[in-house]
Amino acid sequence: MSNYLLSTYARINLSFTHGKGPWLFTDDKKKYLDFASGIAVSCLGHSNPVLLKALKSQSEKLWHTSNLYNIKEQEILAEELCNKSFADRVFFCNSGAEATEGLIKLARKYHHKRGDFLKKEIIVLDNAFHGRTITGIQAGSNSLHKEGFLANEDCSCGFVRVPMGDIKYLEKKINLNTAAIFFEPIQGEGGINVCPENYLMDIRKICNKNNLLMILDEVQSGVGRTGKMFAYEWWKIKPDMVGMAKGLGGGFPIGAILLKNKIAKYINPGSHGSTFGGNQLACAVSLAVIREISKKKLLNNVINLGIFLEKKINKIISNNTQVITEVFGKGLMLGIKCKIPNADLAKTLREKGLLVVTASNNVIRLLPPLNITKKEAQKAIDIINEAVNAFK
Ligand SMILES: Cc1ncc(COP(=O)(O)O)c(C=O)c1O
């Protein structure tokens, strides 16, 4: 551990030298099955040959020229993302938090340009996480993330918080100042909380009725994580804007905002930007990711192995309700509710060779690469079973 790094993370004393598929290796030749994927980032595993080829080939041509010039790779990626979604336009950035920033800016600008100068407030959910920038922590609900960072500790800062699922309460919070409703269709950091069945449809109707924008944060749930390219597809609605990052680069930093023309038409050169956003290297890798993820076989694998894992974990739960009590989620974005401290279970899993991530609400997250095999999923189940039994 380094004395030179800012201690923003309670780091586990473990480091890896290389990775292959869902496996990570240490210096002392230990190997770990990676069901964390760098927190839902390495969606096609480590050292994926298709991504390596895209990275190598682009890295030998051109890395970066800035957005002052046309970037062919960016144009192709944007077209591909629009063809696979509700969107007409794309803005590229470098991370999820940066996507959040842009989404909020664009929502306010949309109403401003239409002469609705009051419409600045954004409705957000309890247990939300939208990144660590000032706007991100304001939109998020974790008070620890905000402590000491805001200009005014009591400031709602233009965000109005509602509980997930309560449509009547949400409707009561809408007034002349409301600009948008912004939320994760499946909350990741918040504990793998899946929005209820009709929730997105109801919000879509409310947004249409009140001239509000429906904005989704798919930074964690997007890029095939749930068995669809975007999680919103499960709810059969179309949002107005979506934020993406994490899996979008399969490990290479890139974020994106997808949006409709009705918003894009109000944005002029100079109104928003990013130096690195969508450079050649990032876009070439991301294009390879999106093309791999779009394969029906891969998305079916996510759905099938998600069901497989859920079924097997439910079986473990039935014999161990004093340790874990519930499994939930969609595709390969799964949460296990713990009765013992989640960090204790994560530690035992790690000692037995399985990497997972903790989440709020005493939940363990399983976010494996989307191309894992049934054999690898079964290996994870064997380790979970062993670890859970060790707490008996
Ligand atoms: C839903 C969601 N939004 C935004 C973010 C922030 O992304 P980043 O860490 O890339 O800034 C995260 C990260 O965990 C996330 O899960």
The ligand as an SDF file (V2000), in Angstrom:
LIG
                    3D

 16 16  0  0  0  0  0  0  0  0999 V2000
  -25.2670    4.1280  -11.6160 C   0  0  0  0  0  0  0  0  0  0  0  0
  -23.9390    4.8170  -11.5630 C   0  0  0  0  0  0  0  0  0  0  0  0
  -23.8400    6.0710  -11.9970 N   0  0  0  0  0  0  0  0  0  0  0  0
  -22.6710    6.7380  -11.9910 C   0  0  0  0  0  0  0  0  0  0  0  0
  -21.5330    6.1320  -11.5080 C   0  0  0  0  0  0  0  0  0  0  0  0
  -20.2360    6.8900  -11.5050 C   0  0  0  0  0  0  0  0  0  0  0  0
  -19.3860    6.3660  -12.4620 O   0  0  0  0  0  0  0  0  0  0  0  0
  -17.8110    6.7260  -12.4460 P   0  0  0  0  0  0  0  0  0  0  0  0
  -17.2380    6.0580  -11.2440 O   0  0  0  0  0  0  0  0  0  0  0  0
  -17.3210    6.1680  -13.7470 O   0  0  0  0  0  0  0  0  0  0  0  0
  -17.7060    8.1920  -12.3750 O   0  0  0  0  0  0  0  0  0  0  0  0
  -21.5940    4.8210  -11.0490 C   0  0  0  0  0  0  0  0  0  0  0  0
  -20.3840    4.1600  -10.5110 C   0  0  0  0  0  0  0  0  0  0  0  0
  -20.4460    3.2190   -9.7580 O   0  0  0  0  0  0  0  0  0  0  0  0
  -22.8220    4.1420  -11.0810 C   0  0  0  0  0  0  0  0  0  0  0  0
  -22.9370    2.8930  -10.6360 O   0  0  0  0  0  0  0  0  0  0  0  0
  1  2  1  0
  2  3  1  0
  2 15  2  0
  3  4  2  0
  4  5  1  0
  5  6  1  0
  5 12  2  0
  6  7  1  0
  7  8  1  0
  8  9  2  0
  8 10  1  0
  8 11  1  0
 12 13  1  0
 12 15  1  0
 13 14  2  0
 15 16  1  0
M  END
$$$$
